[in-house]
C-alpha cells in the first residue's frame, strides 16, 4: 500500500507542475529507491500504474451509481490522489505558469482557460502500453497500424505513438476499422456475384 501511495504522490506532483503524466521511466527514477521492492522493472511499474488507474475507474463507476467511497483511510487517500491524475476535473489541479502565479494582476479569462484545457486535452499523453497488449485489445487497429508502419519511411514513429493511445480513441478507431472491413467483404461478395451474373449472361449468348 505504501508503494502505491508513493507512486501516486509522484504522479500527482508531476501532473500539477507540468500538466502531463509522468512516464514509467520517470516514475522509477523518482521513487524506485524508496519503494519496498527495490530495483523494480519497467514492466512491473507499468503494471502497477495500470492497475491503479483501473482500480480508480472501477471505484468511480461504483460511486457514480450510488456506491460509497472507500471506507479505509489508505484506500480513500489513494482514490483522492488518483482523482487528481485521472479524474474528470484533474486539469483543475494543474498549476498556472509562474508568471501567472505572481499576484492576481494576471487573471486568466474564461476563454483563455477553455483554450488551455482544450490544448491540454489534446496534448496530455496516456500511459504507455506494450504493443502486445494493444494488439490483444484492438486487433484490427493494431493490424492497420502495422500496415502504416510498413508503408511509410517513418512507420516506426507511428508504432511508438500507437503505444500511447487512449482507450476511448482506440475503441472508436477499432470499431470504425472493423466496420470498414465488414463493408469491404460484403462489397467483394457482391462483386463476385456480379461477375458470376455477367459470365452467365455472356455464356447464354454463346448458346
C-alpha positions, -999 to 999 in steps of 0.1 A, spaced: 0 0 0 28 24 9 44 19 -25 12 26 -44 7 59 -24 43 70 -32 38 63 -69 5 83 -69 21 112 -50 49 114 -76 24 113 -104 2 140 -88 32 163 -82 44 160 -118 9 164 -132 3 196 -112 37 211 -122 38 201 -158 3 192 -169 14 159 -183 15 124 -169 50 111 -159 61 82 -179 72 49 -164 110 57 -166 103 89 -148 84 72 -120 111 46 -115 138 74 -114 117 93 -88 106 66 -64 124 34 -74 149 35 -45 123 44 -19 99 15 -26 98 -16 -5 105 -36 -37 139 -24 -48 152 -24 -84 117 -26 -98 115 -35 -135 98 -13 -162 71 -39 -168 63 -42 -131 60 -5 -127 39 -2 -158 15 -29 -144 13 -11 -110 3 21 -127 -22 4 -150 -38 -14 -120 -40 18 -100 -58 35 -129 -81 6 -134 -89 5 -97 -97 41 -97 -120 38 -127 -139 8 -112 -144 27 -79 -155 59 -97 -182 39 -116 -195 25 -83 -197 59 -68 -214 74 -98 -241 47 -95 -247 54 -58 -219 34 -42 -199 46 -12 -164 60 -13 -136 37 1 -141 32 38 -104 26 48 -83 57 52 -55 44 29 -79 34 2 -96 68 3 -62 85 2 -53 65 -30 -87 73 -45 -83 111 -39 -48 111 -53 -59 91 -83 -87 116 -90 -61 143 -93 -45 124 -121 -72 106 -140 -104 123 -127 -127 144 -149 -116 175 -132 -79 166 -130 -69 196 -152 -81 220 -124 -53 208 -102 -26 218 -127 -7 249 -116 -7 280 -137 26 292 -152 49 310 -128 42 344 -145 5 339 -137 11 329 -101 28 362 -91 -1 381 -76 -36 385 -90 -28 411 -117 -26 385 -145 -60 369 -144 -69 341 -168 -100 349 -188 -127 322 -193 -119 320 -230 -82 316 -222 -90 288 -196 -111 270 -222 -83 272 -248 -58 259 -223 -80 230 -213 -86 220 -249 -49 223 -257 -41 201 -226 -67 175 -235 -51 173 -270 -15 171 -257 -15 152 -225 -4 116 -233 -18 84 -219 3 59 -201 24 38 -225 13 3 -231 31 -26 -248 23 -33 -284 14 -69 -275 -13 -57 -250 -28 -33 -276 -28 -60 -302 -49 -83 -280 -73 -55 -271 -76 -38 -305 -65 -64 -332 -80 -46 -362 -64 -13 -352 -31 -29 -345 -31 -46 -379 -39 -12 -395 -10 5 -377 12 -24 -388 3 -16 -424 11 21 -420 44 11 -404 54 -10 -434 42 16 -460 58 47 -446 95 55 -441 87 69 -406 65 39 -398 83 31 -365 73 66 -352 36 58 -358 41 25 -340 56 42 -309 28 68 -309 2 40 -310 16 27 -276 3 59 -260 -32 59 -275 -62 63 -251 -88 36 -247 -116 59 -259 -97 68 -291 -86 32 -297 -121 18 -292 -135 43 -317 -109 35 -343 -112 -2 -337 -149 -1 -343 -145 20 -374 -119 -2 -390 -139 -33 -382 -170 -19 -399 -149 -9 -429 -135 -45 -432 -170 -59 -430 -182 -35 -457 -152 -45 -479 -160 -82 -475 -196 -75 -484 -185 -55 -514 -162 -83 -526 -190 -108 -523 -214 -85 -543 -187 -80 -569 -182 -118 -571 -219 -123 -576 -219 -96 -603 -190 -112 -621 -208 -146 -620 -240 -130 -633 -221 -113 -662 -203 -145 -670 -236 -165 -671 -252 -138 -693 -222 -140 -718 -223 -178 -718 -260 -176 -726 -252 -155 -756 -229 -182 -769 -255 -209 -768 
